[in-house]
Amino acid sequence: AVVSTQSTGRLGVPSVMITTNSETEANIRPQFGNRFLKEEADVFSHNAWDQVEWDEEQEASARDMVAKNSGGPSADVQEVLLTNSWEKWDKFYGVHANRFFKDRHWLFTEFQELKEGTRRVLEVGCGPGNTIFPILEHCKEDQVFIYGCDFSPTAVEIVKSHSMYNEERCKAFVCDISAEDLSMPIEEGSLDFITMIFVLSALNPEDMQRCVTNLSRYLKPGGQILFRDYGRYDLAQLRFKNGQCLGDNFYARGDGTKVYFF
């Protein structure tokens, strides 16, 4: 039962897997890469299996659906959608606050590096703290310091209002990671990990490489960027209507936020 496709991995050594968009699965689930359907009767015990692949007919159907929804808006509307992205997300968090996304307790299953040793972490696109607070909850006080940035001031204020927010353990700040001259209140070369969970897909595709290159300056030698994002032919992509496409596999949602499918 293939629900959606996502890409999960460490930049530099990516792995692409058929997986699910749900963030509500228990953290005791097997790590992706270790989910193999052995008995047909077990097919619904998970909503994704690592060795299950689409057949040619399914993939052709998905390509056809993408082709049909690839019409874009007018040039004027597209220009509005491609500018001031922070305003769309700020409005989103103004409406939904911390009620839309769920805390990512699966982090320690997929990215086991986050639960070992003393480390400094940056969560990019932190939203209302769905990565920050599970990490703080899981780790001892002297094991981790986590930064969180978002280009939505409203999201950052939601993080700071959380009962667990303590600047001795975490620091949230407003930042546009797509900026040409990225500057953050973090010492360059000081981070063990940077997490990007459904973040790259929110950027204009032409900004992605610059963003990753700029962020890498803040990693220690051997540090890693851990990412998870939408994969090509995700059901969310197939459901877009004609007129919402801004470019190849790049769309505007009804609220003006954008999403790219890798």
N, C-alpha and C positions, 0 to 999 in steps of 0.2 A: 504494500500500500504506500506508494510514493506520494508524499504530500507536497514537498517543495524541494528546491535545491538551494544549498548554501555553500559558501567557501569558508573553511575554518582552517587556521594554521598560523605559522610564524613567518613573517615576511622574510624572504630569502629562501625558505624551504616550504612553500605552500602546499597544502593538500586540498583537493576538491572532492567533496562528498555529497551524496544525496542524504539530506537530513531535514529537520523540521524547523519552522519558524517559531514554534512554541517555546516560551521561556518558563513553563510551569512544570516541567518534568522533574521528578525527584532527583536529588544529587547522587543517588545510589545507582543510577543507570550506568550501563557499560559505556566506557569512553568510545566515541566514534572511532572507527578503525577496528573495533572489536565486536561489532554487532553483525552476527551472521544468522540468517534464517535457516534453521536446520529442519524444523518440523512445520509443515504447512499450517497445522492447527495453531501455531504460535504467532501467526502473521500479525494479529492485532495487539500483541503484547508491547510492541513499540510501533511508532508511526514512521519509522525509517529503518532501512537495513543497508549495510555497507556494500554488499555484493549484488544488490538488486539493481538492474539497469533497465532503462527504457528499451523497448524494441524499436525497430525502424518506423513502424506505423505511428507509435506514440510520439516519437521525436518529430516526425513530419507534420503531425497534427499541431504540435506546439509551435513549430516554425510558421505554419500557416496562420495560426492565431496571432502571432507577433506581427506578421506582415500586414494583417488586417487592421491592427490597432496602431500602426506606425504613422498615421497622419498627425501633423502637428497643428498648434494654434496659429493664429495670425502673427505676423512679425511683431506687431505692437504688443500683443499679449505675451509673446515669448520673451520679449525684452524685459517686461515687468517681472515675469517669473524668474528670470535669470539674474536679477539684481536684488540686493538687500535681502539675502536669504535669512539673515538673522531675524528680521522682522516677522517672517512667517513662523519660524520656530518659537519666537518669543510669544507670539499670539497663541500658538499651540499650547505652550506651558501655562499661559495665562488662563486658558480654558480648562485644561486637564490636570494641572498641577502634578502631583505624584500619583495620580489614580490610573494612568493609562498603561505604563510599562510596569512589569513585575520585577522584583529583585532577582538577580541572576545567581541563584544558588548553584547552578550547573557549572559555574566558572572553574571550580576546583576539580571537576571531573575532566573537562576539556583542556584546561590549562593548569596542570598540576604544579608547574613551576611557581605559581603564585602562593602556594602554601608551604614552601620550604625555605628555611633560612631567613636572614635579615635582608630586607629589600626596600628599595624606594621605587614607587610606582606612579605613573601618570595615567589617569583615565581621561582620554580625549572624547569630547562629546558626552560629558558626564550626565547630562539631563538632570533629573532630580536625585541622583545618587544611587541608581540601581546596581552599580558595580562597587562604588565606594563603600557603602555600608555593609554589604555581605563580606567584603574583605576585612573591614575593621572588626566585624563581629566574630569572624573565624580566627583571626590572628591575635597573638598576645601583643600587649601594648608596645613592647620593645622590639618587635619583629618587623614592623612595617610602618612606613610613612607614605601616605598616598595623596597626590595632588589630583585635582579634578578641574577640568576647564570646559567651558561651553560658550558659544557665542550668543546665547540667550541670557541676558541679565536676570530674567525671571527664574530660569532654571537654577542659576547659581544662588539666588536668594532662597529658593526652596531647599537646596542642599544646606545652606548655612542655618536654616531654621530647624533642621532635624535634631532630635534629642541627642544623637550620637556625635554630632559635629563638635570637634574639639581641635583647635589649631595646633595642639601639641602632637596630634596624630594625623591630621589632614588639613589641606588648604584648598579652597575652591576659588576660582577667579574667572573672569570673563576674558575670552580670547578667540580670535578668528584664526584658525590654523591654516586657512587658505591664503593668508596675507603674504605678499611678496617678501616683506622684511619681518618675518616672524620673531617676536620677542616675548619671552615668558619669564615670570619671576622664579626661575629655576636655574641653577648652575648648569652650564653645558657639561656634558660628560659625567653626569651624576646619577642617572636613572638606570635601574636594573631592567625594568619593563615599562613599555607603553602599551596600554590596551586600547583597541579601537573596535568597539562592538556596534555594528550597524551604523558606522560613521562615514567611512569612505564613500559609501553609496549615496550619501546626502550631499556630496560635493559635485560640482561640475567636473566632468571627466578630465578636462584639460588642466585642472588644478591638482589632481591626485598625486602625480609624481613629485611636484614641487613640495606638496604638503609632507609626504613621507621623507623626502630628502631633508627638509628643514627640521622635522621632528627628530631624525636620527642624530642630529648634533647633540641632543640632550642625553643620549644613551652612553653608558660606560662601554669600554671595549668588551665585546661579547654580549652586550645587552640585546634585548629582543623586542620587536613590535608584535603583539599578539592580536589577531584580528578575527572577526567573524562577520559575515555579510551575506547579502542576497546573491543567489546564483541564477544563471540564465534559465529561463522557462519556469521560474518560481510561479506558483499559482497567482500570486499577487501581480506578476507581470502579465499573465494571460488574461486577467480580468480587466485591465485598463481599457478604456473606451477610446475610439478614434478621436483625435484632437488633443490628446494629452501627452503625446510623444514630443520630446524636445531634441532628440538625437538618437543614434543607435543605442537601443536598450536603456534609454534615459527618459524618465517621465516626470510629469508634475501631478501630484495628487490634488484632490479637490480643494484642500486647504492651502495650496501653494507650495508646500514642502516638496522636495524633489527626491527621486530615488533612481539609482543605477543598478542594473543587474549584471553581475560579472560572468 
